[in-house]
Each structure stands twice: as C-alpha cells, then as structure tokens.
Amino acid sequence: MSRKKKRSSSRGTPVGPGLEGSTGRRWLFRGALLLFPFLFLLLLELLLRAVGYGVPMDFVFRQEVGGETRYLSNPRFTWLFFDPAVARVAPPFSLAVRKPPGAVRIFVLGSSAAQGDPEPGFGIARVLEVLLRDRYPASRSRS
C-alpha cells in the first residue's frame, strides 16, 4: 500500500492538486480583485453619462438663443461639489460663441474671492470692468 505524501506550500499549508500556481499568477489574481471594483464603477459612470443621468458637469452650456449660438452659465455646476441646499450659484452670463471683430474678451478665473463672494459687485471682475471702462471710455461692453 503506497501513500502519497501531501505537498505543502512555503507557508506550511497543504496545497491541493492544481493549486500550486506560480507567484505571478497569484499576484495577477490579487491585482484583478483590486481593480475589479474600480473598473465596475468606471463602466457604470460611463453608462450613466451616456444615457444622460445626473447633473451636467460642464460649467457652460452651448445653446441656441434668438438664432445665435451662445454660451450660457450652468446654474447647477456647483451641485457636483456641494449639496444643492448650500451650493452657491455663479452670476448668470450669456456669451456669444463667435467673438465680434475687434472685440477683446477677458476672463477672470478663480474661486469665491475672484467672484467677489458674498457681493459680486466688489469682485475683481467688476473692479477690472470699471477700471477698463474708465481707461477706454470709447469702447463699449459687449457680450
């Protein structure tokens, strides 16, 4: 009567038939286990975006207004970062997609300080507008 001796792994635990896989295969399996949730969530995110679910993520909308294509502000943009009950809304704007010849566009990018929070009338954009209007009185503001 012959007895087969049980093999054991390097940790001393018995290894059954076909389970003596290489270290590389074990790490591949572990990596797949770690990546699966992220890949699943990425696929879910892409699917939900494809069907248009959720809040639009763009800061501006491109929309036809009065026969002219314009950029309009997205009032729900900050909902991506804050609860809708406490989210701040940037001052609304409408900007022509095609800039008129000879026009100069100046954009002020920033957070609440650049916006002039809590009073936009005292923000850097408004101060810059007043200074430029004073310096170049012949020019008129266009949107």
Chimera marker file (.cmm) of the C-alpha trace (Angstrom):
<marker_set name="trace">
<marker id="1" x="0.000" y="0.000" z="0.000" r="1" g="1" b="0" radius="0.5"/>
<marker id="2" x="1.544" y="3.239" z="-1.052" r="1" g="1" b="0" radius="0.5"/>
<marker id="3" x="0.755" y="6.523" z="0.491" r="1" g="1" b="0" radius="0.5"/>
<marker id="4" x="1.167" y="9.778" z="-1.335" r="1" g="1" b="0" radius="0.5"/>
<marker id="5" x="2.817" y="12.456" z="0.669" r="1" g="1" b="0" radius="0.5"/>
<marker id="6" x="0.834" y="15.714" z="0.784" r="1" g="1" b="0" radius="0.5"/>
<marker id="7" x="2.676" y="18.659" z="-0.621" r="1" g="1" b="0" radius="0.5"/>
<marker id="8" x="2.663" y="21.915" z="1.307" r="1" g="1" b="0" radius="0.5"/>
<marker id="9" x="3.246" y="25.481" z="0.285" r="1" g="1" b="0" radius="0.5"/>
<marker id="10" x="6.049" y="27.675" z="1.560" r="1" g="1" b="0" radius="0.5"/>
<marker id="11" x="3.765" y="28.747" z="4.396" r="1" g="1" b="0" radius="0.5"/>
<marker id="12" x="3.255" y="25.173" z="5.526" r="1" g="1" b="0" radius="0.5"/>
<marker id="13" x="-0.374" y="24.912" z="4.409" r="1" g="1" b="0" radius="0.5"/>
<marker id="14" x="-1.372" y="21.927" z="2.301" r="1" g="1" b="0" radius="0.5"/>
<marker id="15" x="-1.665" y="22.581" z="-1.417" r="1" g="1" b="0" radius="0.5"/>
<marker id="16" x="-4.214" y="20.537" z="-3.324" r="1" g="1" b="0" radius="0.5"/>
<marker id="17" x="-3.881" y="19.306" z="-6.903" r="1" g="1" b="0" radius="0.5"/>
<marker id="18" x="-3.651" y="22.161" z="-9.415" r="1" g="1" b="0" radius="0.5"/>
<marker id="19" x="-3.367" y="24.837" z="-6.719" r="1" g="1" b="0" radius="0.5"/>
<marker id="20" x="0.377" y="25.157" z="-6.733" r="1" g="1" b="0" radius="0.5"/>
<marker id="21" x="0.120" y="28.200" z="-9.104" r="1" g="1" b="0" radius="0.5"/>
<marker id="22" x="3.048" y="30.436" z="-9.677" r="1" g="1" b="0" radius="0.5"/>
<marker id="23" x="3.619" y="33.590" z="-7.687" r="1" g="1" b="0" radius="0.5"/>
<marker id="24" x="2.957" y="35.653" z="-10.819" r="1" g="1" b="0" radius="0.5"/>
<marker id="25" x="-0.491" y="34.139" z="-11.263" r="1" g="1" b="0" radius="0.5"/>
<marker id="26" x="-1.290" y="34.819" z="-7.616" r="1" g="1" b="0" radius="0.5"/>
<marker id="27" x="-0.328" y="38.490" z="-7.970" r="1" g="1" b="0" radius="0.5"/>
<marker id="28" x="-2.327" y="38.729" z="-11.203" r="1" g="1" b="0" radius="0.5"/>
<marker id="29" x="-5.376" y="37.384" z="-9.372" r="1" g="1" b="0" radius="0.5"/>
<marker id="30" x="-4.870" y="39.832" z="-6.483" r="1" g="1" b="0" radius="0.5"/>
<marker id="31" x="-4.495" y="42.712" z="-8.922" r="1" g="1" b="0" radius="0.5"/>
<marker id="32" x="-7.676" y="41.708" z="-10.720" r="1" g="1" b="0" radius="0.5"/>
<marker id="33" x="-9.505" y="41.545" z="-7.381" r="1" g="1" b="0" radius="0.5"/>
<marker id="34" x="-8.327" y="45.047" z="-6.508" r="1" g="1" b="0" radius="0.5"/>
<marker id="35" x="-9.058" y="46.533" z="-9.942" r="1" g="1" b="0" radius="0.5"/>
<marker id="36" x="-12.491" y="44.982" z="-10.458" r="1" g="1" b="0" radius="0.5"/>
<marker id="37" x="-14.433" y="47.449" z="-8.243" r="1" g="1" b="0" radius="0.5"/>
<marker id="38" x="-12.780" y="50.440" z="-9.929" r="1" g="1" b="0" radius="0.5"/>
<marker id="39" x="-13.425" y="49.081" z="-13.413" r="1" g="1" b="0" radius="0.5"/>
<marker id="40" x="-17.030" y="48.336" z="-12.483" r="1" g="1" b="0" radius="0.5"/>
<marker id="41" x="-17.557" y="51.877" z="-11.166" r="1" g="1" b="0" radius="0.5"/>
<marker id="42" x="-15.880" y="53.378" z="-14.246" r="1" g="1" b="0" radius="0.5"/>
<marker id="43" x="-18.142" y="51.368" z="-16.543" r="1" g="1" b="0" radius="0.5"/>
<marker id="44" x="-21.187" y="52.390" z="-14.501" r="1" g="1" b="0" radius="0.5"/>
<marker id="45" x="-20.145" y="56.076" z="-14.657" r="1" g="1" b="0" radius="0.5"/>
<marker id="46" x="-19.684" y="55.936" z="-18.428" r="1" g="1" b="0" radius="0.5"/>
<marker id="47" x="-23.025" y="54.188" z="-18.880" r="1" g="1" b="0" radius="0.5"/>
<marker id="48" x="-24.852" y="56.766" z="-16.743" r="1" g="1" b="0" radius="0.5"/>
<marker id="49" x="-23.208" y="59.629" z="-18.644" r="1" g="1" b="0" radius="0.5"/>
<marker id="50" x="-24.155" y="58.031" z="-21.975" r="1" g="1" b="0" radius="0.5"/>
<marker id="51" x="-27.842" y="57.929" z="-21.009" r="1" g="1" b="0" radius="0.5"/>
<marker id="52" x="-27.726" y="61.496" z="-19.615" r="1" g="1" b="0" radius="0.5"/>
<marker id="53" x="-28.343" y="60.685" z="-15.979" r="1" g="1" b="0" radius="0.5"/>
<marker id="54" x="-27.351" y="63.217" z="-13.324" r="1" g="1" b="0" radius="0.5"/>
<marker id="55" x="-26.308" y="66.847" z="-13.288" r="1" g="1" b="0" radius="0.5"/>
<marker id="56" x="-24.484" y="68.262" z="-16.333" r="1" g="1" b="0" radius="0.5"/>
<marker id="57" x="-20.799" y="68.557" z="-15.466" r="1" g="1" b="0" radius="0.5"/>
<marker id="58" x="-19.871" y="71.418" z="-17.792" r="1" g="1" b="0" radius="0.5"/>
<marker id="59" x="-19.502" y="74.952" z="-16.460" r="1" g="1" b="0" radius="0.5"/>
<marker id="60" x="-21.224" y="76.335" z="-19.563" r="1" g="1" b="0" radius="0.5"/>
<marker id="61" x="-23.930" y="75.173" z="-21.952" r="1" g="1" b="0" radius="0.5"/>
<marker id="62" x="-23.762" y="75.776" z="-25.669" r="1" g="1" b="0" radius="0.5"/>
<marker id="63" x="-27.287" y="76.748" z="-26.683" r="1" g="1" b="0" radius="0.5"/>
<marker id="64" x="-29.205" y="78.485" z="-29.454" r="1" g="1" b="0" radius="0.5"/>
<marker id="65" x="-30.714" y="81.778" z="-28.189" r="1" g="1" b="0" radius="0.5"/>
<marker id="66" x="-32.600" y="84.029" z="-30.575" r="1" g="1" b="0" radius="0.5"/>
<marker id="67" x="-30.996" y="82.407" z="-33.619" r="1" g="1" b="0" radius="0.5"/>
<marker id="68" x="-27.473" y="82.882" z="-32.249" r="1" g="1" b="0" radius="0.5"/>
<marker id="69" x="-25.285" y="80.234" z="-30.629" r="1" g="1" b="0" radius="0.5"/>
<marker id="70" x="-24.305" y="81.341" z="-27.141" r="1" g="1" b="0" radius="0.5"/>
<marker id="71" x="-22.540" y="80.039" z="-24.050" r="1" g="1" b="0" radius="0.5"/>
<marker id="72" x="-24.812" y="80.105" z="-21.003" r="1" g="1" b="0" radius="0.5"/>
<marker id="73" x="-23.793" y="79.527" z="-17.410" r="1" g="1" b="0" radius="0.5"/>
<marker id="74" x="-24.779" y="76.251" z="-15.754" r="1" g="1" b="0" radius="0.5"/>
<marker id="75" x="-26.613" y="77.116" z="-12.510" r="1" g="1" b="0" radius="0.5"/>
<marker id="76" x="-26.253" y="73.513" z="-11.283" r="1" g="1" b="0" radius="0.5"/>
<marker id="77" x="-22.488" y="73.257" z="-11.789" r="1" g="1" b="0" radius="0.5"/>
<marker id="78" x="-21.677" y="73.607" z="-8.079" r="1" g="1" b="0" radius="0.5"/>
<marker id="79" x="-24.055" y="70.731" z="-7.276" r="1" g="1" b="0" radius="0.5"/>
<marker id="80" x="-21.157" y="68.469" z="-8.224" r="1" g="1" b="0" radius="0.5"/>
<marker id="81" x="-19.220" y="69.703" z="-5.197" r="1" g="1" b="0" radius="0.5"/>
<marker id="82" x="-21.853" y="70.791" z="-2.661" r="1" g="1" b="0" radius="0.5"/>
<marker id="83" x="-25.293" y="69.753" z="-1.536" r="1" g="1" b="0" radius="0.5"/>
<marker id="84" x="-27.891" y="71.635" z="-3.645" r="1" g="1" b="0" radius="0.5"/>
<marker id="85" x="-29.284" y="73.263" z="-0.491" r="1" g="1" b="0" radius="0.5"/>
<marker id="86" x="-25.985" y="75.043" z="0.281" r="1" g="1" b="0" radius="0.5"/>
<marker id="87" x="-24.408" y="75.290" z="-3.174" r="1" g="1" b="0" radius="0.5"/>
<marker id="88" x="-23.571" y="78.780" z="-4.386" r="1" g="1" b="0" radius="0.5"/>
<marker id="89" x="-24.573" y="79.861" z="-7.862" r="1" g="1" b="0" radius="0.5"/>
<marker id="90" x="-22.220" y="81.879" z="-10.043" r="1" g="1" b="0" radius="0.5"/>
<marker id="91" x="-23.734" y="85.047" z="-11.508" r="1" g="1" b="0" radius="0.5"/>
<marker id="92" x="-25.517" y="84.083" z="-14.734" r="1" g="1" b="0" radius="0.5"/>
<marker id="93" x="-23.952" y="85.074" z="-18.042" r="1" g="1" b="0" radius="0.5"/>
<marker id="94" x="-24.561" y="84.711" z="-21.752" r="1" g="1" b="0" radius="0.5"/>
<marker id="95" x="-21.637" y="84.962" z="-24.148" r="1" g="1" b="0" radius="0.5"/>
<marker id="96" x="-21.697" y="84.816" z="-27.950" r="1" g="1" b="0" radius="0.5"/>
<marker id="97" x="-19.753" y="81.836" z="-29.284" r="1" g="1" b="0" radius="0.5"/>
<marker id="98" x="-18.325" y="83.895" z="-32.140" r="1" g="1" b="0" radius="0.5"/>
<marker id="99" x="-16.415" y="86.915" z="-30.894" r="1" g="1" b="0" radius="0.5"/>
<marker id="100" x="-17.240" y="90.099" z="-32.835" r="1" g="1" b="0" radius="0.5"/>
<marker id="101" x="-14.309" y="91.517" z="-34.858" r="1" g="1" b="0" radius="0.5"/>
<marker id="102" x="-12.153" y="93.885" z="-32.833" r="1" g="1" b="0" radius="0.5"/>
<marker id="103" x="-13.601" y="92.676" z="-29.539" r="1" g="1" b="0" radius="0.5"/>
<marker id="104" x="-11.380" y="91.706" z="-26.616" r="1" g="1" b="0" radius="0.5"/>
<marker id="105" x="-12.540" y="89.080" z="-24.154" r="1" g="1" b="0" radius="0.5"/>
<marker id="106" x="-11.143" y="88.985" z="-20.660" r="1" g="1" b="0" radius="0.5"/>
<marker id="107" x="-11.854" y="86.038" z="-18.387" r="1" g="1" b="0" radius="0.5"/>
<marker id="108" x="-11.298" y="86.062" z="-14.671" r="1" g="1" b="0" radius="0.5"/>
<marker id="109" x="-10.915" y="82.555" z="-13.313" r="1" g="1" b="0" radius="0.5"/>
<marker id="110" x="-10.904" y="81.791" z="-9.649" r="1" g="1" b="0" radius="0.5"/>
<marker id="111" x="-12.995" y="80.835" z="-6.689" r="1" g="1" b="0" radius="0.5"/>
<marker id="112" x="-15.168" y="82.821" z="-4.318" r="1" g="1" b="0" radius="0.5"/>
<marker id="113" x="-12.587" y="85.590" z="-3.853" r="1" g="1" b="0" radius="0.5"/>
<marker id="114" x="-12.364" y="86.198" z="-7.612" r="1" g="1" b="0" radius="0.5"/>
<marker id="115" x="-16.146" y="86.159" z="-7.834" r="1" g="1" b="0" radius="0.5"/>
<marker id="116" x="-16.461" y="88.681" z="-5.036" r="1" g="1" b="0" radius="0.5"/>
<marker id="117" x="-18.307" y="86.449" z="-2.638" r="1" g="1" b="0" radius="0.5"/>
<marker id="118" x="-20.595" y="87.370" z="-0.896" r="1" g="1" b="0" radius="0.5"/>
<marker id="119" x="-21.124" y="90.531" z="-3.003" r="1" g="1" b="0" radius="0.5"/>
<marker id="120" x="-20.192" y="90.127" z="-6.707" r="1" g="1" b="0" radius="0.5"/>
<marker id="121" x="-20.303" y="93.892" z="-7.188" r="1" g="1" b="0" radius="0.5"/>
<marker id="122" x="-16.995" y="94.092" z="-5.319" r="1" g="1" b="0" radius="0.5"/>
<marker id="123" x="-15.270" y="91.170" z="-7.054" r="1" g="1" b="0" radius="0.5"/>
<marker id="124" x="-12.090" y="91.525" z="-9.083" r="1" g="1" b="0" radius="0.5"/>
<marker id="125" x="-14.010" y="91.163" z="-12.376" r="1" g="1" b="0" radius="0.5"/>
<marker id="126" x="-16.269" y="94.104" z="-11.541" r="1" g="1" b="0" radius="0.5"/>
<marker id="127" x="-13.307" y="96.229" z="-10.394" r="1" g="1" b="0" radius="0.5"/>
<marker id="128" x="-11.459" y="95.383" z="-13.611" r="1" g="1" b="0" radius="0.5"/>
<marker id="129" x="-14.542" y="96.277" z="-15.669" r="1" g="1" b="0" radius="0.5"/>
<marker id="130" x="-14.804" y="99.705" z="-14.008" r="1" g="1" b="0" radius="0.5"/>
<marker id="131" x="-11.078" y="100.393" z="-14.442" r="1" g="1" b="0" radius="0.5"/>
<marker id="132" x="-11.141" y="99.422" z="-18.130" r="1" g="1" b="0" radius="0.5"/>
<marker id="133" x="-14.310" y="101.434" z="-18.787" r="1" g="1" b="0" radius="0.5"/>
<marker id="134" x="-12.639" y="104.456" z="-17.165" r="1" g="1" b="0" radius="0.5"/>
<marker id="135" x="-9.421" y="103.980" z="-19.174" r="1" g="1" b="0" radius="0.5"/>
<marker id="136" x="-11.161" y="103.279" z="-22.514" r="1" g="1" b="0" radius="0.5"/>
<marker id="137" x="-14.427" y="105.250" z="-22.452" r="1" g="1" b="0" radius="0.5"/>
<marker id="138" x="-14.938" y="104.979" z="-26.244" r="1" g="1" b="0" radius="0.5"/>
<marker id="139" x="-15.139" y="101.191" z="-26.077" r="1" g="1" b="0" radius="0.5"/>
<marker id="140" x="-18.407" y="99.642" z="-25.120" r="1" g="1" b="0" radius="0.5"/>
<marker id="141" x="-19.062" y="96.431" z="-23.264" r="1" g="1" b="0" radius="0.5"/>
<marker id="142" x="-20.355" y="93.566" z="-25.461" r="1" g="1" b="0" radius="0.5"/>
<marker id="143" x="-21.440" y="90.072" z="-24.577" r="1" g="1" b="0" radius="0.5"/>
<link id1="1" id2="2" r="1" g="1" b="0" radius="0.2"/>
<link id1="2" id2="3" r="1" g="1" b="0" radius="0.2"/>
<link id1="3" id2="4" r="1" g="1" b="0" radius="0.2"/>
<link id1="4" id2="5" r="1" g="1" b="0" radius="0.2"/>
<link id1="5" id2="6" r="1" g="1" b="0" radius="0.2"/>
<link id1="6" id2="7" r="1" g="1" b="0" radius="0.2"/>
<link id1="7" id2="8" r="1" g="1" b="0" radius="0.2"/>
<link id1="8" id2="9" r="1" g="1" b="0" radius="0.2"/>
<link id1="9" id2="10" r="1" g="1" b="0" radius="0.2"/>
<link id1="10" id2="11" r="1" g="1" b="0" radius="0.2"/>
<link id1="11" id2="12" r="1" g="1" b="0" radius="0.2"/>
<link id1="12" id2="13" r="1" g="1" b="0" radius="0.2"/>
<link id1="13" id2="14" r="1" g="1" b="0" radius="0.2"/>
<link id1="14" id2="15" r="1" g="1" b="0" radius="0.2"/>
<link id1="15" id2="16" r="1" g="1" b="0" radius="0.2"/>
<link id1="16" id2="17" r="1" g="1" b="0" radius="0.2"/>
<link id1="17" id2="18" r="1" g="1" b="0" radius="0.2"/>
<link id1="18" id2="19" r="1" g="1" b="0" radius="0.2"/>
<link id1="19" id2="20" r="1" g="1" b="0" radius="0.2"/>
<link id1="20" id2="21" r="1" g="1" b="0" radius="0.2"/>
<link id1="21" id2="22" r="1" g="1" b="0" radius="0.2"/>
<link id1="22" id2="23" r="1" g="1" b="0" radius="0.2"/>
<link id1="23" id2="24" r="1" g="1" b="0" radius="0.2"/>
<link id1="24" id2="25" r="1" g="1" b="0" radius="0.2"/>
<link id1="25" id2="26" r="1" g="1" b="0" radius="0.2"/>
<link id1="26" id2="27" r="1" g="1" b="0" radius="0.2"/>
<link id1="27" id2="28" r="1" g="1" b="0" radius="0.2"/>
<link id1="28" id2="29" r="1" g="1" b="0" radius="0.2"/>
<link id1="29" id2="30" r="1" g="1" b="0" radius="0.2"/>
<link id1="30" id2="31" r="1" g="1" b="0" radius="0.2"/>
<link id1="31" id2="32" r="1" g="1" b="0" radius="0.2"/>
<link id1="32" id2="33" r="1" g="1" b="0" radius="0.2"/>
<link id1="33" id2="34" r="1" g="1" b="0" radius="0.2"/>
<link id1="34" id2="35" r="1" g="1" b="0" radius="0.2"/>
<link id1="35" id2="36" r="1" g="1" b="0" radius="0.2"/>
<link id1="36" id2="37" r="1" g="1" b="0" radius="0.2"/>
<link id1="37" id2="38" r="1" g="1" b="0" radius="0.2"/>
<link id1="38" id2="39" r="1" g="1" b="0" radius="0.2"/>
<link id1="39" id2="40" r="1" g="1" b="0" radius="0.2"/>
<link id1="40" id2="41" r="1" g="1" b="0" radius="0.2"/>
<link id1="41" id2="42" r="1" g="1" b="0" radius="0.2"/>
<link id1="42" id2="43" r="1" g="1" b="0" radius="0.2"/>
<link id1="43" id2="44" r="1" g="1" b="0" radius="0.2"/>
<link id1="44" id2="45" r="1" g="1" b="0" radius="0.2"/>
<link id1="45" id2="46" r="1" g="1" b="0" radius="0.2"/>
<link id1="46" id2="47" r="1" g="1" b="0" radius="0.2"/>
<link id1="47" id2="48" r="1" g="1" b="0" radius="0.2"/>
<link id1="48" id2="49" r="1" g="1" b="0" radius="0.2"/>
<link id1="49" id2="50" r="1" g="1" b="0" radius="0.2"/>
<link id1="50" id2="51" r="1" g="1" b="0" radius="0.2"/>
<link id1="51" id2="52" r="1" g="1" b="0" radius="0.2"/>
<link id1="52" id2="53" r="1" g="1" b="0" radius="0.2"/>
<link id1="53" id2="54" r="1" g="1" b="0" radius="0.2"/>
<link id1="54" id2="55" r="1" g="1" b="0" radius="0.2"/>
<link id1="55" id2="56" r="1" g="1" b="0" radius="0.2"/>
<link id1="56" id2="57" r="1" g="1" b="0" radius="0.2"/>
<link id1="57" id2="58" r="1" g="1" b="0" radius="0.2"/>
<link id1="58" id2="59" r="1" g="1" b="0" radius="0.2"/>
<link id1="59" id2="60" r="1" g="1" b="0" radius="0.2"/>
<link id1="60" id2="61" r="1" g="1" b="0" radius="0.2"/>
<link id1="61" id2="62" r="1" g="1" b="0" radius="0.2"/>
<link id1="62" id2="63" r="1" g="1" b="0" radius="0.2"/>
<link id1="63" id2="64" r="1" g="1" b="0" radius="0.2"/>
<link id1="64" id2="65" r="1" g="1" b="0" radius="0.2"/>
<link id1="65" id2="66" r="1" g="1" b="0" radius="0.2"/>
<link id1="66" id2="67" r="1" g="1" b="0" radius="0.2"/>
<link id1="67" id2="68" r="1" g="1" b="0" radius="0.2"/>
<link id1="68" id2="69" r="1" g="1" b="0" radius="0.2"/>
<link id1="69" id2="70" r="1" g="1" b="0" radius="0.2"/>
<link id1="70" id2="71" r="1" g="1" b="0" radius="0.2"/>
<link id1="71" id2="72" r="1" g="1" b="0" radius="0.2"/>
<link id1="72" id2="73" r="1" g="1" b="0" radius="0.2"/>
<link id1="73" id2="74" r="1" g="1" b="0" radius="0.2"/>
<link id1="74" id2="75" r="1" g="1" b="0" radius="0.2"/>
<link id1="75" id2="76" r="1" g="1" b="0" radius="0.2"/>
<link id1="76" id2="77" r="1" g="1" b="0" radius="0.2"/>
<link id1="77" id2="78" r="1" g="1" b="0" radius="0.2"/>
<link id1="78" id2="79" r="1" g="1" b="0" radius="0.2"/>
<link id1="79" id2="80" r="1" g="1" b="0" radius="0.2"/>
<link id1="80" id2="81" r="1" g="1" b="0" radius="0.2"/>
<link id1="81" id2="82" r="1" g="1" b="0" radius="0.2"/>
<link id1="82" id2="83" r="1" g="1" b="0" radius="0.2"/>
<link id1="83" id2="84" r="1" g="1" b="0" radius="0.2"/>
<link id1="84" id2="85" r="1" g="1" b="0" radius="0.2"/>
<link id1="85" id2="86" r="1" g="1" b="0" radius="0.2"/>
<link id1="86" id2="87" r="1" g="1" b="0" radius="0.2"/>
<link id1="87" id2="88" r="1" g="1" b="0" radius="0.2"/>
<link id1="88" id2="89" r="1" g="1" b="0" radius="0.2"/>
<link id1="89" id2="90" r="1" g="1" b="0" radius="0.2"/>
<link id1="90" id2="91" r="1" g="1" b="0" radius="0.2"/>
<link id1="91" id2="92" r="1" g="1" b="0" radius="0.2"/>
<link id1="92" id2="93" r="1" g="1" b="0" radius="0.2"/>
<link id1="93" id2="94" r="1" g="1" b="0" radius="0.2"/>
<link id1="94" id2="95" r="1" g="1" b="0" radius="0.2"/>
<link id1="95" id2="96" r="1" g="1" b="0" radius="0.2"/>
<link id1="96" id2="97" r="1" g="1" b="0" radius="0.2"/>
<link id1="97" id2="98" r="1" g="1" b="0" radius="0.2"/>
<link id1="98" id2="99" r="1" g="1" b="0" radius="0.2"/>
<link id1="99" id2="100" r="1" g="1" b="0" radius="0.2"/>
<link id1="100" id2="101" r="1" g="1" b="0" radius="0.2"/>
<link id1="101" id2="102" r="1" g="1" b="0" radius="0.2"/>
<link id1="102" id2="103" r="1" g="1" b="0" radius="0.2"/>
<link id1="103" id2="104" r="1" g="1" b="0" radius="0.2"/>
<link id1="104" id2="105" r="1" g="1" b="0" radius="0.2"/>
<link id1="105" id2="106" r="1" g="1" b="0" radius="0.2"/>
<link id1="106" id2="107" r="1" g="1" b="0" radius="0.2"/>
<link id1="107" id2="108" r="1" g="1" b="0" radius="0.2"/>
<link id1="108" id2="109" r="1" g="1" b="0" radius="0.2"/>
<link id1="109" id2="110" r="1" g="1" b="0" radius="0.2"/>
<link id1="110" id2="111" r="1" g="1" b="0" radius="0.2"/>
<link id1="111" id2="112" r="1" g="1" b="0" radius="0.2"/>
<link id1="112" id2="113" r="1" g="1" b="0" radius="0.2"/>
<link id1="113" id2="114" r="1" g="1" b="0" radius="0.2"/>
<link id1="114" id2="115" r="1" g="1" b="0" radius="0.2"/>
<link id1="115" id2="116" r="1" g="1" b="0" radius="0.2"/>
<link id1="116" id2="117" r="1" g="1" b="0" radius="0.2"/>
<link id1="117" id2="118" r="1" g="1" b="0" radius="0.2"/>
<link id1="118" id2="119" r="1" g="1" b="0" radius="0.2"/>
<link id1="119" id2="120" r="1" g="1" b="0" radius="0.2"/>
<link id1="120" id2="121" r="1" g="1" b="0" radius="0.2"/>
<link id1="121" id2="122" r="1" g="1" b="0" radius="0.2"/>
<link id1="122" id2="123" r="1" g="1" b="0" radius="0.2"/>
<link id1="123" id2="124" r="1" g="1" b="0" radius="0.2"/>
<link id1="124" id2="125" r="1" g="1" b="0" radius="0.2"/>
<link id1="125" id2="126" r="1" g="1" b="0" radius="0.2"/>
<link id1="126" id2="127" r="1" g="1" b="0" radius="0.2"/>
<link id1="127" id2="128" r="1" g="1" b="0" radius="0.2"/>
<link id1="128" id2="129" r="1" g="1" b="0" radius="0.2"/>
<link id1="129" id2="130" r="1" g="1" b="0" radius="0.2"/>
<link id1="130" id2="131" r="1" g="1" b="0" radius="0.2"/>
<link id1="131" id2="132" r="1" g="1" b="0" radius="0.2"/>
<link id1="132" id2="133" r="1" g="1" b="0" radius="0.2"/>
<link id1="133" id2="134" r="1" g="1" b="0" radius="0.2"/>
<link id1="134" id2="135" r="1" g="1" b="0" radius="0.2"/>
<link id1="135" id2="136" r="1" g="1" b="0" radius="0.2"/>
<link id1="136" id2="137" r="1" g="1" b="0" radius="0.2"/>
<link id1="137" id2="138" r="1" g="1" b="0" radius="0.2"/>
<link id1="138" id2="139" r="1" g="1" b="0" radius="0.2"/>
<link id1="139" id2="140" r="1" g="1" b="0" radius="0.2"/>
<link id1="140" id2="141" r="1" g="1" b="0" radius="0.2"/>
<link id1="141" id2="142" r="1" g="1" b="0" radius="0.2"/>
<link id1="142" id2="143" r="1" g="1" b="0" radius="0.2"/>
</marker_set>
